Amino acid sequence: MNGVPKTNEEAKVKAFAASDLLKFLIPSLVGILLFIVPITTEDGITIPVAFFAGEMNTLLGEAIPAITVFIISLSVIGSIIAVTFKPRFITESPYLNTLLNVSKFWVIARFLGMVFAILTFYQLGPEMIFSENTGGLLIYDLIPILFTTFLLAGLLLPLLLNFGLLEFFGALLIKVMRPVFTLPGRSSLDCLASWVGDGTIGVLLTTKQYEEGYYNKREAAVIATTFSVVSITFTIVVITYLNLEQYFLHYYATIIFAGLVAALIMPRIPPLSRKSNSGYEKTELKEEQSIPSGIRAAKWGFNQAVSKARTNTRVSQVVKEGVQNVLDMWMGVLPIVMAIGTVALVIAEFTPFFTYLGKPFEPILTLFQVPEATEAAQTMVVGFADMFLPAVIGSGIESELTRFVIACVSVTQLIYMSEMGGLLLGSKLPISILDLILIFIIRTLITLPIVVVIAHMIF
């Protein structure tokens, strides 16, 4: 076609049996419908996986906190046994050894999460630990959502990972993702699922691909900290709490624009630019294949996708991988979210720490002619503890322009320790607490001027 002769590479793009095509198409379409396609519900716009997780959360109700306390305790007991006694059934199982035989630091962190969970659930010890704005917020509001989201997303994630969808999108978008965001083409689906769906799903998807060798350390860190945006539903909650519902379209357009600018800049500057290009230590790094000359991207992607789908010959293996995904997140991440989230919220609620940290932003906000700069300054940093705290603190500010700035900046900062920070640190992604602090500060400095300029145009 178009006078281009067939090459040896093009000959590799061969016909497949109908069963192979269906093995790619059916699971991939179901995966897209569940993880990518937004739906409208009574509570706003979301994706089916998040919607079903919410329904399950409602169905199980008060049982979830007790279940999560048990799971967190089981994780700690298993980790202590693995690290102290090293039984053969753990050390000789690659999966259990990775899940439970962790470093002493993570054993201590998991243990701290268990202590906070038990104190909160039974309302023991200092009230600052179990109050409704600290441990209570986590164990009764956040962790139940994570519990059901991890359950459904973990079980269904193989639909995106194992049946060729990432290979297909990778071939289509390799010429966009690599030069623009310095990322592999396959990350386009990952980024889209994170942006349209929920940041927690994005972290889970990124972690699995990193562990399987599809991302190097730098790529995994960039995707997890740059594209794992909060859900559309949560952005609606923030703008509604700040009484600016009539500006939602302006608000969401501002978030998208500021987020894309940050996504262009962040991978090219420290700390993300200094991350290693090596892969996960426990697997071999898979180099992204370039599209052979003379072959259309869609045709090559389709060939790679069906070839990948053909390798899935046993349903039991797919189910087993889904169950392991769930246990990874339940036992590896929930204790860390509880530990780090509680500490961060206690500091935010019961100390002036974030008020002092916000002082440097007063002259910056004043320079940008943002009204009530003194009151707004601490909202620029308190979001590091929890993304909803800026809205709570900023709700009393009279200026609509200032409340609009707070709403936009709090969402585009992305890093907050009560959920995303704990998820990232609890995962196997190559991200440290220092990385998160620097990324939070840099994202704030990048997005704040953009948001302020747009706010002055609107108000």
RAKAZI-V762946 format. One record per residue. RES is the residue in three letters. SS is DSSP state (A for helix, B for strand, O for the rest). NEAR is the number of other ideal C-beta (glycine too) atoms within 8 Angstrom. Layout:
res=RES ss=SS near=NEAR
res=RES ss=SS near=NEAR
//
This chain:
res=MET ss=O near=3
res=ASN ss=O near=3
res=GLY ss=O near=4
res=VAL ss=O near=6
res=PRO ss=O near=5
res=LYS ss=O near=6
res=THR ss=O near=10
res=ASN ss=A near=5
res=GLU ss=A near=9
res=GLU ss=A near=10
res=ALA ss=A near=8
res=LYS ss=O near=8
res=VAL ss=O near=8
res=LYS ss=O near=6
res=ALA ss=O near=2
res=PHE ss=O near=8
res=ALA ss=O near=5
res=ALA ss=A near=6
res=SER ss=A near=6
res=ASP ss=A near=11
res=LEU ss=A near=10
res=LEU ss=A near=8
res=LYS ss=A near=13
res=PHE ss=A near=16
res=LEU ss=A near=8
res=ILE ss=A near=8
res=PRO ss=A near=14
res=SER ss=A near=16
res=LEU ss=A near=8
res=VAL ss=A near=9
res=GLY ss=A near=14
res=ILE ss=A near=10
res=LEU ss=A near=9
res=LEU ss=A near=12
res=PHE ss=A near=15
res=ILE ss=O near=12
res=VAL ss=O near=8
res=PRO ss=B near=8
res=ILE ss=B near=9
res=THR ss=B near=5
res=THR ss=B near=8
res=GLU ss=O near=2
res=ASP ss=O near=6
res=GLY ss=B near=8
res=ILE ss=B near=9
res=THR ss=B near=15
res=ILE ss=B near=14
res=PRO ss=A near=11
res=VAL ss=A near=14
res=ALA ss=A near=14
res=PHE ss=A near=11
res=PHE ss=A near=9
res=ALA ss=A near=14
res=GLY ss=A near=12
res=GLU ss=A near=8
res=MET ss=A near=11
res=ASN ss=A near=13
res=THR ss=A near=7
res=LEU ss=A near=6
res=LEU ss=A near=10
res=GLY ss=O near=7
res=GLU ss=O near=5
res=ALA ss=A near=7
res=ILE ss=A near=13
res=PRO ss=A near=12
res=ALA ss=A near=9
res=ILE ss=A near=10
res=THR ss=A near=14
res=VAL ss=A near=13
res=PHE ss=A near=8
res=ILE ss=A near=11
res=ILE ss=A near=16
res=SER ss=A near=11
res=LEU ss=A near=9
res=SER ss=A near=16
res=VAL ss=A near=14
res=ILE ss=A near=8
res=GLY ss=A near=12
res=SER ss=A near=14
res=ILE ss=A near=10
res=ILE ss=A near=11
res=ALA ss=A near=16
res=VAL ss=A near=11
res=THR ss=A near=6
res=PHE ss=O near=5
res=LYS ss=O near=8
res=PRO ss=O near=8
res=ARG ss=A near=5
res=PHE ss=A near=7
res=ILE ss=A near=14
res=THR ss=A near=10
res=GLU ss=O near=6
res=SER ss=O near=8
res=PRO ss=A near=5
res=TYR ss=A near=7
res=LEU ss=A near=11
res=ASN ss=A near=12
res=THR ss=A near=8
res=LEU ss=A near=11
res=LEU ss=A near=14
res=ASN ss=O near=12
res=VAL ss=O near=9
res=SER ss=O near=5
res=LYS ss=A near=6
res=PHE ss=A near=6
res=TRP ss=A near=10
res=VAL ss=A near=13
res=ILE ss=A near=8
res=ALA ss=A near=12
res=ARG ss=A near=16
res=PHE ss=A near=11
res=LEU ss=A near=9
res=GLY ss=A near=17
res=MET ss=A near=15
res=VAL ss=A near=8
res=PHE ss=A near=14
res=ALA ss=A near=16
res=ILE ss=A near=11
res=LEU ss=A near=13
res=THR ss=A near=14
res=PHE ss=A near=10
res=TYR ss=A near=6
res=GLN ss=O near=6
res=LEU ss=O near=6
res=GLY ss=O near=5
res=PRO ss=O near=5
res=GLU ss=A near=5
res=MET ss=A near=8
res=ILE ss=A near=13
res=PHE ss=A near=12
res=SER ss=O near=10
res=GLU ss=O near=6
res=ASN ss=O near=7
res=THR ss=O near=14
res=GLY ss=A near=15
res=GLY ss=A near=12
res=LEU ss=A near=13
res=LEU ss=A near=17
res=ILE ss=A near=15
res=TYR ss=A near=9
res=ASP ss=A near=9
res=LEU ss=A near=12
res=ILE ss=A near=15
res=PRO ss=A near=13
res=ILE ss=A near=11
res=LEU ss=A near=14
res=PHE ss=A near=14
res=THR ss=A near=14
res=THR ss=A near=14
res=PHE ss=A near=15
res=LEU ss=A near=12
res=LEU ss=A near=12
res=ALA ss=A near=15
res=GLY ss=A near=14
res=LEU ss=A near=11
res=LEU ss=A near=12
res=LEU ss=O near=13
res=PRO ss=A near=12
res=LEU ss=A near=14
res=LEU ss=A near=13
res=LEU ss=A near=12
res=ASN ss=O near=11
res=PHE ss=O near=15
res=GLY ss=O near=13
res=LEU ss=A near=16
res=LEU ss=A near=13
res=GLU ss=A near=13
res=PHE ss=A near=14
res=PHE ss=A near=13
res=GLY ss=A near=17
res=ALA ss=A near=14
res=LEU ss=A near=11
res=LEU ss=A near=10
res=ILE ss=A near=14
res=LYS ss=A near=7
res=VAL ss=A near=9
res=MET ss=A near=13
res=ARG ss=A near=11
res=PRO ss=A near=6
res=VAL ss=A near=7
res=PHE ss=A near=12
res=THR ss=O near=9
res=LEU ss=O near=12
res=PRO ss=O near=12
res=GLY ss=O near=16
res=ARG ss=O near=13
res=SER ss=A near=14
res=SER ss=A near=13
res=LEU ss=A near=13
res=ASP ss=A near=15
res=CYS ss=A near=14
res=LEU ss=A near=9
res=ALA ss=A near=14
res=SER ss=A near=18
res=TRP ss=A near=10
res=VAL ss=A near=9
res=GLY ss=A near=14
res=ASP ss=O near=11
res=GLY ss=A near=14
res=THR ss=A near=14
res=ILE ss=A near=15
res=GLY ss=A near=19
res=VAL ss=A near=16
res=LEU ss=A near=14
res=LEU ss=A near=14
res=THR ss=A near=16
res=THR ss=A near=14
res=LYS ss=A near=11
res=GLN ss=A near=14
res=TYR ss=A near=16
res=GLU ss=A near=10
res=GLU ss=O near=9
res=GLY ss=O near=11
res=TYR ss=O near=9
res=TYR ss=O near=13
res=ASN ss=O near=10
res=LYS ss=A near=14
res=ARG ss=A near=12
res=GLU ss=A near=13
res=ALA ss=A near=15
res=ALA ss=A near=14
res=VAL ss=A near=15
res=ILE ss=A near=17
res=ALA ss=A near=16
res=THR ss=A near=15
res=THR ss=A near=13
res=PHE ss=O near=11
res=SER ss=O near=14
res=VAL ss=O near=12
res=VAL ss=O near=9
res=SER ss=O near=11
res=ILE ss=A near=11
res=THR ss=A near=11
res=PHE ss=A near=10
res=THR ss=A near=13
res=ILE ss=A near=11
res=VAL ss=A near=9
res=VAL ss=A near=14
res=ILE ss=A near=13
res=THR ss=A near=9
res=TYR ss=A near=10
res=LEU ss=O near=13
res=ASN ss=O near=7
res=LEU ss=O near=13
res=GLU ss=A near=7
res=GLN ss=A near=4
res=TYR ss=A near=11
res=PHE ss=A near=10
res=LEU ss=A near=6
res=HIS ss=A near=10
res=TYR ss=A near=14
res=TYR ss=A near=10
res=ALA ss=A near=8
res=THR ss=A near=13
res=ILE ss=A near=13
res=ILE ss=A near=8
res=PHE ss=A near=10
res=ALA ss=A near=14
res=GLY ss=A near=12
res=LEU ss=A near=8
res=VAL ss=A near=11
res=ALA ss=A near=13
res=ALA ss=A near=11
res=LEU ss=A near=10
res=ILE ss=A near=9
res=MET ss=A near=15
res=PRO ss=O near=14
res=ARG ss=O near=7
res=ILE ss=O near=8
res=PRO ss=O near=6
res=PRO ss=O near=9
res=LEU ss=A near=15
res=SER ss=A near=9
res=ARG ss=A near=5
res=LYS ss=O near=11
res=SER ss=O near=7
res=ASN ss=O near=6
res=SER ss=O near=6
res=GLY ss=O near=12
res=TYR ss=O near=10
res=GLU ss=O near=4
res=LYS ss=O near=5
res=THR ss=O near=9
res=GLU ss=O near=5
res=LEU ss=O near=9
res=LYS ss=O near=8
res=GLU ss=O near=4
res=GLU ss=O near=9
res=GLN ss=O near=5
res=SER ss=O near=5
res=ILE ss=O near=9
res=PRO ss=O near=10
res=SER ss=O near=6
res=GLY ss=O near=9
res=ILE ss=O near=12
res=ARG ss=O near=5
res=ALA ss=A near=11
res=ALA ss=A near=8
res=LYS ss=A near=9
res=TRP ss=A near=13
res=GLY ss=A near=14
res=PHE ss=A near=9
res=ASN ss=A near=11
res=GLN ss=A near=14
res=ALA ss=A near=15
res=VAL ss=A near=14
res=SER ss=A near=10
res=LYS ss=A near=12
res=ALA ss=A near=15
res=ARG ss=A near=9
res=THR ss=O near=6
res=ASN ss=O near=10
res=THR ss=O near=3
res=ARG ss=O near=6
res=VAL ss=A near=5
res=SER ss=A near=6
res=GLN ss=A near=8
res=VAL ss=A near=11
res=VAL ss=A near=9
res=LYS ss=A near=8
res=GLU ss=A near=10
res=GLY ss=A near=13
res=VAL ss=A near=10
res=GLN ss=A near=9
res=ASN ss=A near=15
res=VAL ss=A near=12
res=LEU ss=A near=9
res=ASP ss=A near=12
res=MET ss=A near=13
res=TRP ss=A near=13
res=MET ss=A near=15
res=GLY ss=A near=12
res=VAL ss=O near=15
res=LEU ss=A near=19
res=PRO ss=A near=18
res=ILE ss=A near=16
res=VAL ss=A near=18
res=MET ss=A near=18
res=ALA ss=A near=14
res=ILE ss=A near=14
res=GLY ss=A near=16
res=THR ss=A near=15
res=VAL ss=A near=9
res=ALA ss=A near=14
res=LEU ss=A near=16
res=VAL ss=A near=12
res=ILE ss=A near=11
res=ALA ss=A near=13
res=GLU ss=A near=10
res=PHE ss=A near=6
res=THR ss=O near=8
res=PRO ss=O near=5
res=PHE ss=A near=8
res=PHE ss=A near=14
res=THR ss=A near=8
res=TYR ss=A near=7
res=LEU ss=A near=9
res=GLY ss=A near=14
res=LYS ss=A near=8
res=PRO ss=A near=8
res=PHE ss=A near=13
res=GLU ss=A near=11
res=PRO ss=A near=7
res=ILE ss=A near=9
res=LEU ss=A near=12
res=THR ss=A near=9
res=LEU ss=A near=6
res=PHE ss=O near=9
res=GLN ss=O near=6
res=VAL ss=O near=14
res=PRO ss=O near=8
res=GLU ss=O near=10
res=ALA ss=A near=12
res=THR ss=A near=6
res=GLU ss=A near=10
res=ALA ss=A near=16
res=ALA ss=A near=13
res=GLN ss=O near=13
res=THR ss=A near=15
res=MET ss=A near=14
res=VAL ss=A near=11
res=VAL ss=A near=14
res=GLY ss=O near=15
res=PHE ss=O near=13
res=ALA ss=O near=13
res=ASP ss=O near=15
res=MET ss=O near=15
res=PHE ss=O near=10
res=LEU ss=A near=12
res=PRO ss=A near=15
res=ALA ss=A near=13
res=VAL ss=A near=8
res=ILE ss=A near=10
res=GLY ss=A near=15
res=SER ss=O near=10
res=GLY ss=O near=5
res=ILE ss=O near=11
res=GLU ss=O near=4
res=SER ss=O near=9
res=GLU ss=A near=8
res=LEU ss=A near=12
res=THR ss=A near=15
res=ARG ss=A near=14
res=PHE ss=A near=17
res=VAL ss=A near=14
res=ILE ss=A near=15
res=ALA ss=A near=16
res=CYS ss=A near=16
res=VAL ss=A near=16
res=SER ss=A near=14
res=VAL ss=A near=14
res=THR ss=A near=13
res=GLN ss=O near=14
res=LEU ss=O near=15
res=ILE ss=O near=13
res=TYR ss=O near=13
res=MET ss=A near=15
res=SER ss=A near=16
res=GLU ss=A near=15
res=MET ss=A near=14
res=GLY ss=A near=16
res=GLY ss=A near=16
res=LEU ss=A near=14
res=LEU ss=A near=14
res=LEU ss=A near=12
res=GLY ss=A near=11
res=SER ss=O near=12
res=LYS ss=O near=6
res=LEU ss=O near=12
res=PRO ss=O near=7
res=ILE ss=O near=11
res=SER ss=O near=6
res=ILE ss=A near=7
res=LEU ss=A near=7
res=ASP ss=A near=12
res=LEU ss=A near=15
res=ILE ss=A near=9
res=LEU ss=A near=10
res=ILE ss=A near=14
res=PHE ss=A near=13
res=ILE ss=A near=8
res=ILE ss=A near=10
res=ARG ss=A near=14
res=THR ss=A near=12
res=LEU ss=A near=8
res=ILE ss=A near=13
res=THR ss=A near=16
res=LEU ss=A near=13
res=PRO ss=A near=9
res=ILE ss=A near=12
res=VAL ss=A near=15
res=VAL ss=A near=11
res=VAL ss=A near=8
res=ILE ss=A near=12
res=ALA ss=A near=14
res=HIS ss=A near=9
res=MET ss=A near=5
res=ILE ss=A near=9
res=PHE ss=O near=6
//
